[in-house]
Amino acid sequence: MKSFSFSSPGKVLWIGSYTVVFGGISHSIAIDRRVRCTLRDDVKENVFYTSYGKFMEGENPVIDSVLSVVREHLGDVKGVQVSLNNDEDFSFQGKKTGLGSSSASTVSLTACLYYYITGRIDLDEVHFLSQKANYIRQGGIGSGFDIATAVYGSVKYKRFSTPNARDWKVEKVQFPRDYEIILGFTGRSADTVNLVREFSKLKDTDCFKESFKEIEKDNEMALKYLEKGDLIEAIPHVRMARVGLKLLAEKVGVKLESEQERKILYETEKRGALIAFSPGAGGGDSLLAIGKEMERVKAFWESVGIKVIKVKEDRGLTKDA
């Protein structure tokens, strides 16, 4: 009987929200909330136990997309029992917190099946197979930054044209260690796919292209400073890119942050955060604050009913057993 396990981290997209979907530069932080996949091969039919219940084939889109791609490229999968266990902060009171559990599950499951079939691990191949599975599951909507983060850790990332082209650009870029990262969950989940679809409706217009160009300039400058480990110089460019993104979102008809959330973020920065905003696709599910002395921020968030999730940067895919 074979038995082994792999785990992958969640993510926070803080540079390149939305624009990464349309080919822009981005940076995603791998965080210390992980999905662990354990595989055994002593059962008659494939069965999957997850943090959301028990599934057989054909019952879960994450599992089915991975099985489809693995079978296409590596061969059949029979007689495996798989456990996919999420760290608790991936959900709160039954709602997803937007930390990337589906992508981390995709990568850790792909890694387990790859190792089961080949007897080795190849990060680049796991990345390719995971990107393809994720692309199928999302109907081509996503950029794949979250898959790259779950495989490699914190990355500078540009999306692919198609997964089979393998023309993504991925470079490991760590977040500066001297700063604290906290996330806050507001109690509701955002529909990321539909938010991205709204942006896609205007992607070929001159207005969109001009706004994208200006946002991209600031994102690229932010990445240049981040690669040097200079967060203080990066933040003004992150802030300017966010201003441009909000203006573009208004034209698209998407609200990245409600008026109440804007007030909370303003008060967050008054209490010591160097920068605070709704990361990723926005939509109100989570808040991000970065700084050094963050106790007042945590206390404030808790006082207004926000679930505080303190995170640290973490590694990418690892074999745990």
VOGU-3710 file (C-alpha; in Angstrom, 3 decimals, decimal comma):
1> mksfsfsspg> 0,000/0,000/0,000  1,231/3,466/-0,939  0,523/6,428/1,299  1,872/9,984/1,063  0,766/13,605/1,308  1,408/17,010/-0,269  0,248/20,482/0,718  -0,138/23,815/-1,060  -0,606/27,360/0,261  -3,422/29,839/-0,136
11> kvlwigsytv> -2,799/33,250/-1,682  -3,324/36,991/-1,517  -3,260/38,903/-4,796  -2,208/42,429/-3,873  -0,668/43,720/-7,111  -2,487/43,233/-10,428  -6,113/42,764/-9,391  -8,220/42,229/-12,551  -5,439/43,416/-14,870  -3,671/40,043/-14,449
21> vfggishsia> -6,657/38,428/-16,198  -5,977/40,574/-19,273  -2,225/39,964/-19,427  -0,983/42,429/-16,827  1,834/41,957/-14,333  0,944/40,791/-10,821  2,338/39,727/-7,476  0,671/37,145/-5,276  1,733/36,279/-1,722  1,674/32,629/-0,627
31> idrrvrctlr> 0,224/32,470/2,874  0,457/29,979/5,724  -3,028/28,557/5,251  -2,701/25,274/3,381  -4,684/22,474/1,774  -3,247/19,027/2,515  -3,828/16,074/0,230  -3,194/12,519/1,429  -3,468/9,535/-0,934  -3,747/5,809/-0,215
41> ddvkenvfyt> -4,231/3,070/-2,825  -5,933/0,244/-0,920  -9,570/0,730/-2,025  -11,659/-0,713/-4,878  -13,009/2,552/-6,305  -11,835/6,135/-6,155  -13,204/8,065/-3,192  -12,439/11,597/-2,008  -12,905/12,962/1,519  -12,757/16,765/1,703
51> sygkfmegen> -13,429/19,536/4,190  -16,819/19,857/2,455  -17,816/16,196/2,554  -17,313/12,885/0,742  -17,291/12,791/-3,070  -17,167/10,135/-5,742  -16,147/10,814/-9,324  -18,542/13,138/-11,141  -19,614/14,971/-7,979  -16,986/17,702/-7,483
61> pvidsvlsvv> -15,680/20,029/-10,233  -12,226/20,540/-8,669  -11,626/16,799/-8,321  -13,119/15,937/-11,715  -11,066/18,554/-13,604  -7,836/17,218/-12,075  -8,737/13,590/-12,822  -9,565/14,480/-16,428  -6,222/16,209/-17,053  -4,141/13,607/-15,201
71> rehlgdvkgv> -5,744/10,803/-17,215  -5,127/12,686/-20,461  -1,416/13,233/-19,775  -0,313/10,510/-17,337  -2,695/7,567/-17,459  -5,645/6,142/-15,551  -6,284/6,553/-11,824  -7,952/3,616/-10,054  -8,445/2,466/-6,483  -7,292/5,561/-4,602
81> qvslnndedf> -8,622/7,058/-1,391  -7,832/10,758/-1,165  -8,263/13,199/1,717  -8,264/16,951/1,004  -8,165/18,914/4,243  -8,279/22,712/4,372  -6,829/24,792/7,179  -9,767/26,348/8,994  -9,402/29,965/7,824  -10,288/29,062/4,231
91> sfqgkktglg> -13,893/29,314/5,382  -15,734/31,067/8,174  -19,272/30,261/9,287  -19,780/28,164/6,160  -18,586/30,838/3,701  -15,351/30,909/1,722  -12,940/33,671/2,763  -11,303/34,101/-0,656  -7,886/32,683/0,248  -7,644/30,266/-2,688
101> sssastvslt> -8,765/26,899/-1,342  -9,884/25,630/-4,785  -6,506/26,387/-6,359  -4,561/24,951/-3,430  -6,764/21,827/-3,624  -6,152/21,562/-7,371  -2,382/21,729/-6,928  -2,084/19,408/-3,932  -4,360/16,796/-5,558  -2,494/17,044/-8,864
111> aclyyyitgr> 0,819/16,606/-7,022  -0,438/13,515/-5,192  -1,675/11,875/-8,394  1,480/12,846/-10,296  3,655/11,293/-7,593  1,402/8,216/-7,405  1,736/7,546/-11,139  5,349/8,612/-11,805  7,059/8,058/-8,453  8,644/11,519/-8,562
121> idldevhfls> 7,670/15,190/-8,410  8,300/17,855/-11,042  7,041/21,301/-10,031  6,848/22,597/-13,597  4,784/19,613/-14,735  2,497/19,850/-11,694  2,076/23,541/-12,509  1,147/22,802/-16,134  -1,369/20,073/-15,245  -2,880/22,201/-12,466
131> qkanyirqgg> -3,214/25,243/-14,742  -4,978/23,133/-17,355  -7,364/21,607/-14,794  -8,126/25,011/-13,306  -8,690/26,500/-16,779  -11,197/23,754/-17,598  -13,038/24,165/-14,293  -13,309/27,950/-14,622  -14,286/27,918/-18,285  -11,212/29,932/-19,295
141> igsgfdiata> -12,045/32,925/-17,070  -9,202/32,882/-14,543  -5,603/34,043/-14,957  -3,908/31,196/-13,066  -1,923/33,378/-10,637  -3,391/31,404/-7,739  -2,236/28,086/-9,239  1,289/29,464/-9,748  1,331/30,667/-6,129  0,138/27,282/-4,834
151> vygsvkykrf> 2,994/25,571/-6,706  5,944/27,966/-6,360  5,090/30,264/-3,427  5,016/34,065/-3,714  5,403/34,994/-7,381  5,562/37,725/-9,962  3,193/36,433/-12,625  1,805/37,037/-16,115  -0,890/34,793/-17,496  -0,786/32,394/-20,466
161> stpnardwkv> -2,606/32,527/-23,799  -3,750/28,911/-23,349  -2,474/26,341/-20,826  -1,079/24,126/-23,587  1,062/27,032/-24,824  2,813/27,187/-21,427  3,667/30,839/-22,150  3,045/32,140/-18,629  5,770/34,152/-16,928  6,465/33,062/-13,370
171> ekvqfprdye> 9,262/34,361/-11,157  9,621/33,816/-7,433  9,575/37,162/-5,610  9,293/37,138/-1,838  7,399/39,673/0,229  9,653/41,748/2,552  9,973/39,943/5,890  9,882/42,970/8,182  6,161/43,628/7,688  3,014/42,104/9,089
181> iilgftgrsa> 0,129/40,973/6,876  -3,399/40,696/8,229  -6,562/39,758/6,410  -10,099/40,461/7,457  -13,196/38,530/6,397  -16,348/40,624/6,263  -18,804/37,737/6,455  -19,845/37,491/2,832  -18,326/35,783/-0,189  -17,612/37,519/-3,499
191> dtvnlvrefs> -18,506/36,001/-6,892  -15,086/36,414/-8,494  -15,947/34,806/-11,837  -18,927/37,097/-12,459  -16,932/40,174/-11,409  -14,239/39,293/-13,956  -16,903/38,729/-16,637  -18,132/42,299/-16,144  -14,641/43,651/-16,815  -14,316/41,381/-19,854
201> klkdtdcfke> -17,290/43,062/-21,527  -15,273/46,265/-22,028  -11,778/44,845/-22,558  -11,676/45,758/-26,271  -12,724/49,396/-25,827  -10,283/52,315/-26,055  -11,329/53,454/-22,577  -10,397/50,089/-21,072  -7,087/49,865/-22,950  -5,991/53,356/-21,889
211> sfkeiekdne> -6,896/52,736/-18,248  -5,142/49,344/-18,340  -1,963/50,968/-19,670  -1,838/53,507/-16,817  -2,578/50,887/-14,150  0,103/48,625/-15,609  2,751/51,358/-15,373  2,220/51,668/-11,626  2,057/47,899/-11,101  5,366/47,484/-12,943
221> malkylekgd> 6,999/50,199/-10,819  5,658/48,584/-7,646  7,180/45,247/-8,725  10,559/46,848/-9,446  10,747/48,165/-5,891  9,367/44,936/-4,434  12,100/42,937/-6,169  14,607/45,162/-4,363  12,820/44,491/-1,039  11,709/48,135/-0,792
231> lieaiphvrm> 8,064/48,034/0,291  7,972/51,725/1,275  8,752/52,816/-2,297  6,445/50,157/-3,789  3,340/51,171/-1,834  2,685/54,576/-3,515  2,598/52,796/-6,882  0,281/50,095/-5,522  -1,955/52,884/-4,254  -1,981/54,713/-7,604
241> arvglkllae> -2,759/51,477/-9,455  -5,697/50,922/-7,079  -7,006/54,433/-7,812  -6,859/53,696/-11,539  -8,542/50,332/-11,030  -11,394/51,888/-9,043  -12,001/54,440/-11,814  -12,033/51,650/-14,395  -14,360/49,587/-12,212  -16,814/52,478/-12,053
251> kvgvkleseq> -16,912/52,596/-15,850  -17,473/48,845/-15,943  -20,190/49,067/-13,302  -18,403/47,023/-10,626  -17,960/48,106/-7,005  -14,619/46,970/-5,625  -15,456/48,343/-2,170  -18,680/49,580/-0,623  -18,883/52,963/1,086  -18,798/51,224/4,459
261> erkilyetek> -15,678/49,272/3,485  -13,982/52,470/2,277  -14,582/54,039/5,677  -13,186/50,962/7,429  -10,085/50,994/5,200  -9,562/54,717/5,858  -9,765/54,112/9,616  -7,444/51,105/9,209  -4,689/53,266/7,741  -5,236/55,880/10,469
271> rgaliafspg> -4,515/53,138/13,000  -1,103/52,214/11,606  -1,496/50,225/8,387  0,825/51,394/5,613  -1,829/50,386/3,088  -5,247/48,729/3,284  -7,665/47,631/0,562  -9,858/44,784/-0,646  -7,417/42,386/-2,393  -7,906/40,135/-5,397
281> agggdsllai> -11,168/40,752/-7,212  -12,569/42,861/-4,380  -16,299/42,471/-4,048  -16,363/42,746/-0,289  -15,322/39,329/0,989  -11,929/40,245/2,433  -9,720/43,146/3,469  -5,927/43,363/3,502  -3,718/45,494/5,725  0,087/45,683/5,686
291> gkemervkaf> 2,231/47,389/8,314  4,498/46,961/11,312  2,517/47,884/14,434  -0,868/46,286/13,744  -2,439/45,704/17,160  -4,673/48,772/16,858  -5,811/47,604/13,420  -6,736/44,149/14,723  -8,647/45,629/17,653  -10,516/48,019/15,330
301> wesvgikvik> -11,486/45,295/12,876  -12,763/43,076/15,648  -14,792/46,002/17,070  -16,650/46,390/13,737  -17,327/42,658/13,348  -14,535/41,685/10,957  -12,924/38,263/11,376  -9,164/38,874/11,732  -6,831/36,387/10,006  -3,161/36,975/10,745
311> vkedrgltkd> -0,998/35,400/8,054  2,653/34,927/7,191  4,326/34,299/3,866  4,734/30,582/3,217  6,393/28,125/0,834  4,787/26,682/-2,282  4,003/22,989/-2,825  5,681/20,614/-0,370  5,757/16,847/0,159  4,767/16,412/3,796
321> a> 4,914/12,627/4,197
//
